[in-house]
Amino acid sequence: MNARPPFDNELLMIADYVENYYVESELAFSTARYCLMDALGCAILALNYPECKKLLGPVVPGTIVPNGARVPGTNFELDPIRAAFNIGTLIRWLDFNDTWLAAEWGHPSDNLGAILSVADYLNRTGHSITMKDVLIAMIKAYEIQGVLALENSFNRVGLDHVVLVKVASAAVVSFLLGGKKEEIANTLSHAWIDGQSLRTYRHAPNTGPRKSWAAGDATSRAVQLAWFIMQGEMGYPSALTAKKWGFYDVLFGGNNFSLTRSFESYVIENILFKISYPAEFHAQTAVEAAVILHEQIKNKFNQIEKIILTTHESAIRIISKTGPLHNPADRDHCLQYMVAVALLRGDLKADDYENKNAADSAIDFLREKMIVEEDKSFSRDYLDSNKRSITNAIQIYFKDGSCTDKIMVEYPLGHARRRNEAIPLLKNKFEKNMSTFFSSDKIEKFISLFADLNQLEKMPVKDFMQLFI
């Protein structure tokens, strides 16, 4: 009988980090507080959209789980697995939550679906869990997802980035449930050998709303896998490296992960916030440039000869689209559509992706004028660890031979290099999102809570979640 193989080193590295790393960074905790605030604001805003709300609640209507996890903005009390789907879907629905861009990209606040649901359930069933535990779990989930994304491109092998949400959530939830290093590694093994989502639903001609609930699905599965391990289910030590049958050989082209940075708190300290526009992040600076140009061209649309969009390789590969766009999910991942709306209206809002607003013929008129080009220096700076820029530029040429200045925006408003400028606007975004659902008095209580990190950290999770019911 063959002996069990040793655990893959990558599994042990992550498990050791989750169990033993002590987070000391004040910046990490402070930023985690803003990430939590922003994610919950995005979740509340999503409740205004019927296509999102129809997916929420228990699998069997009317089911209530005693001491179940709560779902913000609803009266649902669900088992943590289903609650993770609900919370994760709400946070992600409008493509307005925080972002991480590298060789792979993604949205680390997606992990809050798993973290909040499990922490709330545990606290309601007698475990001592505070919001500081939630913030620590966030910092570590962000770090796992983000560090794995730095030099490992899952999209290039056709896999969706939510695989990293599943892995990160599985690791930190296993720890919250009481798992030690071995249990965490076992849970991670299941997350890697699990069926992984393809990117089919993010790309033409199949773009659709699954991309808005894929993260909820990933967090839900992570909770389920961690639950299995804590019931005594075995793990698979060489889940990554097993010849022929492991993740590397089956799904990653036979290549091992490149991990050149240790797991600490780098990712959350450098997270990208979406401040102004619910737009796929590769387009944020393009939309900002388009808004700047709006005043110059708002009375000259019929005189436009061409619009040159200069961008980076990732944007061209992921969000550059021509031809018909079939639904809101298709539109919010189209660089040309987002730029056209911003040029036309001087802004970009979630409602601009809805069918009634997309029917404006001027949008397609402007899209047809656009030429998308790559600037190699933009692509290099996008991957440069010292820059991590997301540069876009727009220049508009008119039929009389004149043109606008070339408007270039290198760092979006939510970038770490513009953090001081962004935080007041992030708070305004939160208040605006929350005002769609809660009274001004209630919003003031939220603002006061998030303004006091010490108060927030001490609060039991069940009391925090109750505020959002």
C-alpha positions in Angstrom: 0.0 0.0 0.0 1.4 3.4 -1.0 2.1 5.8 1.8 0.2 9.1 1.8 2.3 11.9 0.1 3.4 14.9 2.2 1.4 18.1 2.0 2.3 20.3 -0.9 4.4 23.2 0.3 2.0 25.8 -1.0 -0.8 24.4 1.1 1.4 24.4 4.2 2.6 28.0 3.6 -0.9 29.3 3.4 -2.1 27.2 6.4 0.8 28.3 8.5 0.2 32.0 7.6 -3.5 31.7 8.6 -2.8 30.0 11.9 0.3 31.8 13.0 0.8 35.1 11.4 0.2 38.0 13.8 -1.1 41.1 12.1 0.5 44.2 13.5 0.1 46.7 10.7 -2.1 49.6 11.8 -2.5 50.5 8.1 -3.9 47.0 7.4 -6.5 47.3 10.1 -7.5 50.8 9.2 -7.8 49.9 5.5 -9.8 46.7 6.4 -12.3 48.9 8.2 -12.8 50.9 5.0 -13.0 47.8 2.9 -15.7 46.4 5.1 -17.7 49.7 5.1 -17.4 49.9 1.3 -18.4 46.3 0.7 -21.5 46.6 2.9 -22.5 49.8 1.1 -22.2 48.0 -2.2 -24.4 45.1 -0.8 -27.1 47.5 0.3 -27.2 49.3 -3.1 -27.6 45.9 -4.9 -30.8 45.3 -3.0 -32.4 47.9 -5.3 -32.0 45.5 -8.3 -34.6 42.8 -8.8 -32.3 40.6 -10.8 -30.1 40.4 -7.7 -32.9 40.1 -5.1 -34.5 37.1 -6.9 -31.4 35.0 -6.1 -31.4 35.7 -2.4 -32.9 33.8 0.5 -33.0 30.1 1.5 -33.1 27.4 -1.2 -36.5 26.4 0.1 -38.6 29.6 0.5 -39.6 30.3 4.1 -36.9 28.3 5.7 -35.5 29.9 8.8 -32.4 28.5 10.6 -32.4 29.1 14.4 -29.4 31.3 15.2 -28.6 31.4 11.5 -26.4 34.0 9.9 -28.1 37.2 8.9 -28.1 38.8 5.4 -27.7 42.6 5.4 -30.8 44.5 4.4 -33.0 41.5 4.7 -34.8 39.4 7.4 -33.2 36.2 6.2 -31.6 33.9 8.9 -29.8 31.2 6.9 -27.3 28.4 7.4 -23.8 29.8 6.9 -23.3 28.1 3.5 -26.4 29.7 2.0 -25.8 33.0 3.8 -22.3 33.2 2.3 -23.9 33.0 -1.2 -26.3 35.7 -0.3 -23.8 38.1 1.2 -21.2 37.4 -1.5 -23.7 38.0 -4.3 -24.9 41.2 -2.8 -21.4 42.6 -2.4 -20.3 41.7 -5.9 -23.5 42.3 -7.9 -22.9 45.9 -9.2 -19.1 45.5 -9.8 -18.5 48.3 -7.3 -16.5 46.7 -4.6 -12.7 46.8 -4.1 -10.3 45.3 -6.6 -6.9 43.8 -7.0 -5.0 43.8 -10.3 -1.9 41.8 -11.1 -1.2 38.8 -13.4 -4.6 37.8 -12.2 -7.3 40.1 -10.9 -10.3 39.9 -8.6 -12.2 41.4 -5.8 -10.9 40.4 -2.3 -14.0 41.8 -0.5 -15.8 38.9 -2.1 -14.4 36.8 0.8 -16.7 38.7 3.2 -19.5 36.4 2.1 -17.8 33.5 3.9 -16.2 35.5 6.7 -19.3 37.4 7.9 -21.7 34.4 7.6 -19.5 32.1 9.6 -18.5 34.7 12.2 -22.1 35.7 12.7 -23.3 32.1 13.1 -20.5 31.2 15.5 -21.1 34.3 17.6 -24.8 33.6 17.8 -24.2 30.0 18.9 -22.0 30.9 21.9 -18.5 31.5 20.5 -16.7 34.7 21.3 -16.1 36.4 18.0 -15.6 40.1 17.6 -15.2 42.4 14.6 -11.5 42.4 15.2 -11.6 38.7 14.3 -13.5 39.6 11.2 -10.9 42.2 10.2 -8.0 39.8 10.8 -9.7 37.2 8.6 -10.3 39.9 6.0 -6.6 40.9 6.0 -5.5 37.3 5.6 -8.1 36.4 2.9 -7.1 39.5 0.9 -3.4 38.5 1.3 -3.9 34.9 0.1 -6.0 35.9 -2.9 -3.8 38.8 -3.8 -0.4 37.2 -3.4 -1.5 34.2 -5.4 -2.6 36.6 -8.1 0.6 38.6 -8.3 2.4 36.4 -10.8 -0.1 33.6 -11.6 -2.6 34.2 -14.4 -5.6 31.9 -14.1 -7.4 33.7 -16.9 -4.8 32.7 -19.4 -5.7 29.1 -18.8 -9.4 29.9 -19.0 -10.2 29.8 -15.3 -12.1 32.5 -13.5 -10.5 34.4 -10.7 -13.1 33.3 -8.2 -11.0 30.2 -7.7 -8.9 32.4 -5.5 -11.9 33.6 -3.6 -12.7 30.0 -2.9 -9.2 29.2 -1.8 -8.8 32.3 0.4 -12.2 31.9 2.0 -11.7 28.2 2.6 -8.5 28.9 4.5 -9.7 31.7 6.8 -13.1 30.1 7.4 -11.4 26.8 8.4 -9.5 28.7 11.0 -12.6 30.5 12.3 -14.3 27.1 12.7 -11.5 26.0 14.9 -9.2 24.4 12.4 -5.5 24.0 13.0 -2.7 23.9 10.4 -3.6 20.4 9.2 -7.3 21.1 9.0 -6.6 24.3 7.1 -4.3 22.5 4.7 -6.9 19.8 4.2 -9.6 22.4 3.4 -7.3 24.1 0.9 -6.7 20.8 -0.8 -10.4 20.4 -1.4 -10.7 24.0 -2.7 -7.9 23.3 -5.3 -9.3 20.0 -6.5 -12.8 21.2 -6.6 -14.4 21.9 -10.0 -13.3 25.4 -11.0 -15.4 28.0 -12.8 -14.6 28.8 -16.4 -14.5 32.4 -17.6 -17.2 31.7 -20.2 -19.8 34.0 -18.5 -17.4 37.0 -18.6 -16.7 37.1 -22.3 -18.6 37.6 -25.5 -20.7 36.0 -26.9 -21.7 34.5 -23.5 -21.4 37.4 -21.0 -24.1 37.2 -18.5 -25.1 37.8 -14.8 -23.4 34.7 -13.5 -20.3 36.9 -13.2 -22.2 38.8 -10.5 -23.0 35.7 -8.4 -19.9 33.7 -9.2 -18.1 35.0 -6.1 -21.1 34.3 -3.9 -21.0 30.7 -5.2 -17.3 30.5 -4.5 -17.6 31.7 -0.9 -20.5 29.4 -0.3 -18.5 26.4 -1.5 -15.6 27.4 0.6 -17.7 27.3 3.7 -19.1 23.9 2.8 -15.7 22.5 2.3 -14.4 23.8 5.6 -17.4 22.4 7.3 -16.8 19.0 5.8 -13.2 19.0 7.1 -14.3 20.0 10.6 -16.6 17.0 10.6 -13.6 14.7 10.0 -13.5 14.5 6.2 -10.0 13.7 4.9 -7.9 16.0 2.7 -5.6 15.4 -0.3 -2.0 16.4 0.4 -0.7 16.6 -3.1 -3.8 18.2 -4.6 -1.6 20.6 -6.5 1.4 18.5 -7.5 0.1 15.0 -8.1 1.3 13.8 -11.5 -1.4 13.8 -14.2 -4.3 14.2 -11.7 -3.2 17.3 -9.6 -4.3 20.9 -10.2 -1.0 21.9 -11.9 -1.1 19.2 -14.5 -4.9 19.2 -15.2 -5.7 22.9 -15.0 -2.4 25.0 -14.9 -0.5 23.8 -17.9 1.9 21.7 -15.8 3.3 24.8 -14.2 3.7 25.4 -10.5 2.7 28.7 -8.9 5.2 31.5 -8.7 5.2 32.8 -5.1 7.9 35.5 -4.8 6.4 37.4 -1.9 5.7 36.1 1.6 2.2 36.4 3.1 1.8 39.4 5.3 -0.6 42.4 4.9 0.7 43.9 1.6 -2.5 43.3 -0.4 -5.1 45.1 1.8 -2.6 48.0 2.3 -2.5 48.5 -1.4 -6.1 47.6 -2.4 -7.9 49.5 -5.1 -11.2 51.1 -4.2 -13.9 51.9 -6.8 -14.9 55.4 -5.7 -16.8 57.0 -8.5 -17.8 54.5 -11.1 -19.3 51.0 -11.0 -17.0 49.9 -13.8 -14.7 47.0 -14.3 -11.4 48.3 -12.9 -9.4 48.2 -16.0 -11.7 50.9 -17.3 -11.7 53.2 -14.3 -9.1 55.6 -15.6 -10.7 55.6 -19.0 -14.0 56.6 -17.6 -12.3 59.3 -15.5 -10.6 60.7 -18.7 -13.9 60.6 -20.6 -15.7 62.5 -17.8 -12.9 65.2 -18.1 -13.6 65.4 -21.9 -17.3 65.6 -21.6 -17.5 69.4 -21.2 -15.3 69.9 -24.2 -17.3 67.8 -26.6 -20.9 67.7 -25.3 -22.1 69.9 -28.1 -19.8 68.4 -30.8 -20.8 64.7 -30.9 -21.9 64.9 -34.6 -18.5 66.4 -35.5 -16.4 63.5 -34.2 -14.3 61.7 -36.7 -12.7 59.1 -34.4 -11.9 58.4 -30.7 -8.6 56.9 -29.9 -8.5 54.8 -26.7 -5.0 54.0 -25.6 -4.8 51.3 -23.0 -3.0 48.3 -21.6 -3.0 44.7 -22.7 -5.2 43.4 -20.0 -8.0 45.8 -20.8 -7.8 44.9 -24.5 -8.0 41.2 -23.6 -10.7 41.4 -21.1 -13.1 44.3 -21.8 -12.6 45.6 -25.3 -15.7 44.7 -27.3 -17.4 45.6 -30.5 -20.9 44.6 -31.8 -24.1 44.1 -29.9 -24.2 44.0 -26.1 -27.0 41.9 -24.7 -27.5 42.6 -21.0 -26.1 44.8 -18.2 -23.4 42.2 -17.4 -22.2 42.5 -21.0 -22.2 46.3 -20.9 -20.3 46.8 -17.6 -17.4 44.7 -19.1 -17.2 46.7 -22.3 -14.5 49.4 -22.3 -16.1 51.2 -25.3 -19.6 51.3 -23.8 -18.4 52.7 -20.4 -16.3 55.4 -22.2 -19.2 56.3 -24.5 -21.6 56.8 -21.6 -19.1 58.9 -19.7 -18.5 61.1 -22.8 -22.2 61.4 -23.4 -23.4 62.1 -19.9 -20.4 63.2 -17.9 -20.8 60.4 -15.4 -21.3 56.6 -15.2 -23.9 55.0 -12.9 -25.1 51.5 -12.3 -28.4 52.3 -13.9 -26.6 53.2 -17.2 -26.1 49.5 -17.8 -29.8 48.7 -17.6 -31.7 48.1 -20.9 -33.8 51.3 -20.7 -30.7 53.5 -20.6 -28.7 51.4 -23.0 -31.3 52.0 -25.7 -29.9 55.5 -26.4 -28.6 55.3 -29.9 -25.9 57.9 -29.2 -24.0 55.3 -27.2 -23.5 53.0 -30.1 -22.8 56.0 -32.3 -19.8 56.8 -30.1 -18.7 53.2 -29.8 -18.4 52.9 -33.5 -16.0 55.9 -33.6 -13.6 54.2 -31.2 -10.2 52.7 -32.0 -8.5 50.8 -29.2 -4.7 50.7 -29.1 -2.2 49.3 -26.7 0.7 51.3 -25.3 3.4 48.9 -24.3 4.6 51.2 -21.5 1.1 51.1 -20.0 1.2 47.3 -20.0 4.6 47.3 -18.4 3.6 49.7 -15.7 0.5 47.7 -15.0 2.7 44.8 -13.9 5.4 46.8 -12.3 5.3 46.1 -8.5 6.5 49.6 -7.8 3.7 51.2 -9.8 0.7 48.9 -10.4 -0.8 51.7 -12.6 -4.0 51.2 -14.6 -3.4 53.8 -17.3 -5.8 54.8 -20.0 -5.8 57.7 -22.4 -8.4 59.2 -24.7 -8.0 61.7 -27.6 -10.9 62.7 -29.8 -10.4 63.9 -33.4 -13.0 66.0 -35.3 -14.0 66.1 -39.0 -12.4 69.6 -39.4 -9.0 68.2 -38.5 -8.9 69.5 -35.0 -8.6 67.4 -31.9 -8.8 67.5 -28.1 -5.8 67.2 -25.9 -4.8 63.6 -25.1 -6.2 63.0 -21.6 -4.2 60.4 -19.7 -5.1 59.1 -16.2 -2.4 56.8 -14.8 -3.8 56.0 -11.3 -7.5 55.7 -10.6 -9.0 57.5 -7.7 -9.1 54.4 -5.5 -5.4 53.6 -6.0 -3.1 53.6 -2.9 -1.2 56.5 -4.5 -4.4 58.6 -4.3 -5.6 57.3 -0.9 -5.8 60.6 0.9 -7.9 62.0 -1.9 -10.1 59.0 -2.0 -11.1 58.3 1.6 -13.5 61.2 2.0 -15.1 60.3 -1.3 -15.3 56.6 -0.2 -17.3 57.7 2.9 -19.6 59.8 0.7 -20.1 56.7 -1.5 -21.0 54.6 1.5 -23.5 57.2 2.7 -25.1 57.5 -0.7 -25.4 53.7 -1.1 -26.9 53.3 2.4 -29.4 56.1 1.8 -31.2 53.9 -0.7 -32.3 51.7 2.2 -31.7 53.2 5.6 -32.8 56.4 7.4 -30.4 59.3 7.9 -30.3 58.6 11.7 -29.3 55.0 11.1 -26.6 56.0 8.6 -25.1 58.4 11.2 -24.7 55.5 13.5 -22.9 53.5 10.8 -20.6 56.5 10.1 -19.8 56.9 13.8 -19.0 53.2 14.2 -16.7 53.0 11.2 -15.0 56.2 12.3 -13.9 54.6 15.6 -11.7 51.6 14.8 -11.3 50.7 18.5 -15.1 50.6 19.0 -15.6 48.6 15.8 -13.0 46.0 16.8 -14.5 45.3 20.2 -18.1 44.8 18.9 -19.4 41.3 18.9 -20.2 40.2 15.3 -23.8 39.3 16.1 -24.4 42.9 17.3 -22.7 44.3 14.2 -24.8 42.2 11.8 -28.0 43.1 13.7 -27.4 46.8 12.8 -27.9 45.9 9.1 -31.2 44.1 9.5 
